[in-house]
Amino acid sequence: MAAVLDSVRAFFAPSTFTIDLENAGDVVARESLLDRAMGTGRTKKSSEKLRRGRVPAEGLALVARDRSGHVIGTVRLWNIEAGVDRETHPVDALLLGPLAVDPAHEGKGIGSALMRAAIMEAKKHGHGAIMLVGDASYYERFGFFADKARHLIMPGPFERSRFLALELKDGWLDGAVGLLVASGRQLTRPPMSRAA
């Protein structure tokens, strides 16, 4: 029912935002938005352990912008290994998060639009599955369910009922078991210059 209401709202609502790729100029606005929407304790979550020191997956850092170009929503996906398969090969996947909308713009379908765009882009890039930690009642409308993640664990405390997965390719997570680990590109720091 919630998905139907979101669709109706989006259909009748005037287009007040656009979805775009995140760029380097969005960093400060994104971090400020995340602090407002999620609080400063957001960096202590288990998901953050998989993101820390990493770069989002190629082409999978999205923002919503208002008509003035200000960032009012964000979602990023990160390369991970979702345990191993039956032959002990790592299972490539994505970790979604955080998804956030500026509190002043909630209820306009921005979060749903960001989710749909993220899923579509992940499929377009050929990824097999997306994992996340979040409210099942919200994410089930996009196809995320706990049963696909039942044999996987996060690196740190997490609530099993909030650990969800979406297969973009049927059977991608069949037999996957073990710990999620980061596998994406590491954030590089510019070389420090030596004082003469």
Sequence and secondary structure as in RCSB ss.txt:
>XXXX:A:sequence
MAAVLDSVRAFFAPSTFTIDLENAGDVVARESLLDRAMGTGRTKKSSEKLRRGRVPAEGLALVARDRSGHVIGTV
RLWNIEAGVDRETHPVDALLLGPLAVDPAHEGKGIGSALMRAAIMEAKKHGHGAIMLVGDASYYERFGFFADKAR
HLIMPGPFERSRFLALELKDGWLDGAVGLLVASGRQLTRPPMSRAA
>XXXX:A:secstr
 HHHHHHHHHHHS   EEEEE  GGGHHHHHHHHHHHH GGGGGSHHHHHHTTB   TT EEEEEETT  EEEEE
EEEEEEEEE TTS EEEEEEE   EE GGGTTSSHHHHHHHHHHHHHHHTT  EEEEES HHHHGGGT BGGGGT
TEE SS   GGGEEEEESSTTTTTT EEEEEE S B          
